[in-house]
Amino acid sequence: MKKGIASTSFDIAELAGVSQPTVSRALRNSPLVSAETRERVQAIARELNYKVDKNAANLRSKTTKTLAVLIFDDAMSGDGNINPFFLSMLGSITRTASIEGYDLLVSFQEMSEDWHSQYLAAHRADGLILLGYGDYIVYQEKLQALNEAGSNFVIWGPQLKTESACSLSCNNRLGGELAGKHLLELGHRQIVFLGNANDNFPEYQMRYEGFLKAHEDAGVALAESHCIPAPEDNGYAAIGRLLDSGQQFTAIFAASDFMAMGAVKAVNERGLRVPDDISVVGFDDILAANYLNPPLTTVRQDTTKAGRLMVERLIRLIDGDSIKSSYVTPNLVVRRSCSAPRSSDE
């Protein structure tokens, strides 16, 4: 280093024997860099009296140092409900982005809007995190446009053979299997699956497939009319119609906690009790699940881990790394909304 000439991150990289992007991550204490490397880089930076000029760095790299989180309202109801599951991820996403030295832009979008073109044209963020989508067939068209434009984005969503985007998702088949197995082991033989299990809703479809596998492994025949279609915000109406039809069943596996809560309300309004008359299992473990009466047995998706991984992977994409899609493993949280079915003579 020549006297009077300010040091740069490239000087630190050369002395530390690492790449310049690694230096940038190490200086902001990124967990993507090992503790040993962080300490070495930071020690060299102190020796060189190196100071980060955030604005200059952004201008040099032509980046915004901003990530955008787009949460989709698929307008399934007039109230424009947002599944609280996605809101629960925001805390982890915000904390991780801050650690990585990124600002965060949070925006709610309707699937009918031309949001993908807006973000591509305006360059409002270096990368996108996409949460929620409703009808996946419609959603795929937007993803294809982002792919063709070479955009950096990570989605919380299903891993499909035709998908070229980087996705992170729950192992939905395993989650469905855990829920089905739990109800079967309690002795239930008339279980209904609540949710739209089809290609438009692949996550629900995978949960349904896991539910079917649990029956197959246990050698138990499926109940009559065991799959009850329902949109996210209308488990209440779907189970209400089923109860009014006179069909016999002793348990419900709902594809989301949101639907499960609606189902519990429909059961209660008809003078029945959960779990004495009908057991209920949900999926997600949103905050409200533990405060339902009775508290809801559900399949938990680790939103803290998911939020952190999505930010870390998006930054790696921005840095030019190649990232593969992967799963987060779910687990069953047993609470008081399930019990063994009552015998016919009770």
Residue pairs with C-beta under 8 A, 6 or more apart in sequence:
1 7
1 11
1 48
7 48
7 49
7 50
8 50
9 20
9 23
9 24
9 27
9 50
9 57
10 20
11 48
11 50
12 23
12 41
12 44
12 45
12 48
12 50
13 19
13 20
13 22
13 23
15 44
16 22
16 23
16 37
16 40
16 41
16 44
18 26
18 37
18 41
21 319
21 320
22 33
22 37
22 41
23 41
24 57
24 101
25 32
25 33
25 100
25 315
26 33
26 37
26 38
26 41
26 42
27 41
27 42
27 45
27 52
28 99
28 100
28 101
29 38
29 99
30 38
30 99
30 100
30 101
30 315
31 99
31 312
32 312
32 315
32 316
33 41
44 50
54 65
54 101
57 65
58 64
58 65
63 126
63 318
64 103
64 123
64 124
64 125
64 126
65 101
65 102
65 103
65 126
66 102
66 103
66 104
66 105
66 124
66 125
66 126
67 97
67 102
67 103
67 104
67 105
67 125
67 126
67 127
67 128
67 129
67 311
67 314
67 315
68 104
68 105
68 106
68 107
68 119
68 124
68 125
68 127
68 128
68 129
69 90
69 93
69 104
69 105
69 106
69 107
69 128
69 129
69 131
70 107
70 108
70 109
70 115
70 119
70 128
70 129
70 130
70 131
71 82
71 86
71 87
71 106
71 107
71 108
71 109
71 131
71 132
72 108
72 109
72 110
72 111
72 130
72 131
72 132
72 133
72 134
72 139
73 80
73 81
73 82
73 108
73 109
73 110
73 111
73 132
74 110
74 111
74 132
74 133
74 134
74 135
75 110
75 111
75 112
75 134
76 134
76 231
76 232
76 233
76 234
77 231
77 233
77 234
79 233
81 232
81 233
81 258
82 108
82 132
83 132
83 232
83 256
83 258
83 284
83 286
84 258
84 286
84 287
84 288
85 256
85 257
85 258
85 284
85 286
85 301
85 303
86 131
86 132
86 156
88 286
88 287
88 303
89 131
89 156
89 303
89 306
89 307
89 310
90 106
90 307
91 304
91 307
92 303
92 304
92 305
92 306
92 307
92 308
93 104
93 129
93 307
93 308
93 310
93 311
94 104
95 307
95 308
96 307
96 308
96 311
96 312
97 103
97 104
97 311
98 104
100 311
100 312
100 315
102 126
102 311
102 315
105 124
105 125
107 115
109 115
111 133
111 134
111 135
111 138
111 139
111 142
115 142
116 142
116 145
116 146
117 145
118 124
119 125
119 128
119 151
120 145
120 146
120 149
120 151
126 152
126 318
127 151
127 152
127 153
127 154
127 314
127 315
127 317
127 318
128 146
128 151
128 152
128 153
128 154
128 314
129 153
129 154
129 155
129 156
129 310
129 311
129 314
130 153
130 154
130 155
130 156
130 157
131 155
131 156
132 156
133 139
133 155
133 157
134 232
135 200
135 201
136 157
136 158
136 199
136 200
136 201
136 202
137 199
137 200
139 157
143 155
143 163
143 165
146 153
146 165
147 164
147 165
152 314
152 317
152 318
153 165
153 166
153 314
153 317
154 165
154 166
154 167
154 168
154 310
154 313
154 314
154 317
154 323
155 165
155 166
155 167
155 168
156 167
156 168
156 169
156 306
156 310
157 167
157 169
157 203
158 167
158 169
158 172
158 202
158 203
158 206
159 167
159 169
159 325
159 326
159 327
160 202
163 325
165 325
166 313
166 317
166 323
166 324
166 325
167 325
168 306
168 309
168 310
168 313
168 325
168 326
168 327
168 328
169 203
169 325
169 327
169 328
170 203
170 301
170 306
170 327
170 328
170 329
170 330
171 327
171 328
171 329
171 330
172 203
172 206
172 207
172 210
172 330
173 206
173 207
173 209
173 210
173 213
174 210
174 329
174 330
175 207
175 210
175 283
175 299
175 301
175 330
176 206
176 207
176 208
176 209
176 210
176 211
176 212
176 213
176 214
176 253
176 283
176 299
177 210
177 211
177 213
177 214
177 217
178 210
178 214
178 299
178 330
178 331
178 332
179 207
179 210
179 211
179 214
179 253
179 281
179 283
179 299
179 332
180 191
180 210
180 211
180 212
180 213
180 214
180 215
180 253
181 214
181 217
181 218
182 281
182 297
182 332
182 334
182 338
183 191
183 251
183 253
183 279
183 281
183 338
184 191
184 214
184 215
184 218
184 220
186 251
186 279
186 338
186 339
186 340
186 341
187 340
187 341
188 250
188 251
188 279
188 340
188 341
189 220
189 221
189 223
189 250
189 341
190 223
190 224
190 248
190 249
190 250
190 251
190 341
191 211
191 223
191 226
191 249
191 250
191 251
191 252
191 253
192 223
192 225
192 226
192 227
192 228
192 242
192 249
192 251
192 252
192 253
193 207
193 208
193 211
193 226
193 227
193 228
193 253
193 255
194 228
194 230
194 235
194 238
194 239
194 252
194 253
194 254
194 255
194 259
194 260
194 263
195 201
195 204
195 207
195 208
195 228
195 229
195 230
195 254
195 255
195 256
195 259
196 204
196 229
196 230
196 231
196 255
197 204
197 205
197 207
197 208
197 227
197 229
197 255
198 204
198 205
199 205
203 255
204 255
204 256
207 255
207 283
208 227
208 255
211 253
212 222
215 221
215 222
223 249
224 247
225 247
228 238
228 239
228 242
229 238
230 237
230 238
230 239
230 259
232 256
232 258
232 259
233 258
233 262
234 259
234 262
235 254
235 258
235 259
235 260
235 261
235 262
235 263
235 266
236 262
236 263
236 265
236 266
237 262
237 266
238 259
238 262
238 263
239 252
239 262
239 263
239 266
239 267
240 266
240 269
240 270
242 249
243 266
243 267
243 270
243 272
244 270
249 278
250 277
250 278
250 279
250 341
250 342
251 278
251 279
251 280
251 281
251 338
251 341
252 260
252 263
252 278
252 279
252 280
252 281
253 281
253 283
254 260
254 263
254 280
254 281
254 282
254 283
255 283
256 282
256 283
256 284
257 282
257 283
257 284
257 285
257 286
257 288
257 289
257 296
257 298
258 284
258 286
259 282
260 280
260 281
260 282
260 283
260 289
260 296
260 298
260 337
261 282
261 288
261 289
261 292
261 296
263 280
264 274
264 280
264 292
264 296
264 337
267 273
267 274
267 277
267 278
267 280
268 274
272 278
274 280
274 294
274 337
275 294
275 336
275 337
275 338
275 339
276 339
276 342
277 342
279 297
279 337
279 338
279 339
279 341
280 296
280 297
280 337
280 338
281 296
281 297
281 298
281 299
281 337
281 338
282 289
282 296
282 297
282 298
282 299
283 298
283 299
283 301
284 298
284 299
284 300
284 301
285 298
285 299
285 300
285 301
285 333
289 295
289 296
289 298
289 333
289 335
290 296
290 335
292 337
294 335
294 336
294 337
295 335
295 336
295 337
296 335
296 337
297 332
297 333
297 334
297 335
297 336
297 337
297 338
298 332
298 333
298 335
299 330
299 331
299 332
299 333
300 330
300 331
300 332
300 333
301 328
301 330
302 328
302 329
302 330
305 328
306 328
309 326
309 328
313 323
316 323
317 323
